[in-house]
């Protein structure tokens, strides 16, 4: 469940794609240990173009599209425990700031 792109998550070099916040894969069938990130605030300096650095947030239990867009400048996203956080084609890393 990953796509090729720039560095997206700072502790997972060269990995972009779909992540689950927390330490449980509850109700997310594709989730594995490598797909976990810390819940809390994630930030990036963004991409260089208007369609770079796409992100999305899906909240349990429905996992609909609850947030997202393009990080064209500094962006912070609150990622609650159990949420699916997706990142794609971001030149700057997404970094975890704090819970």
Buried (B, 14 or more C-beta within 10 A) or exposed (E): EBBEBBBBBBEBEEBBBBBBBBEEBEEBEEBEEEBBBBBBBBBBBBBEEEEBBBBBBBBBEEEEEBBBEBBBEEBEBEBBBBBBBBBBBBBBBBEBEEE
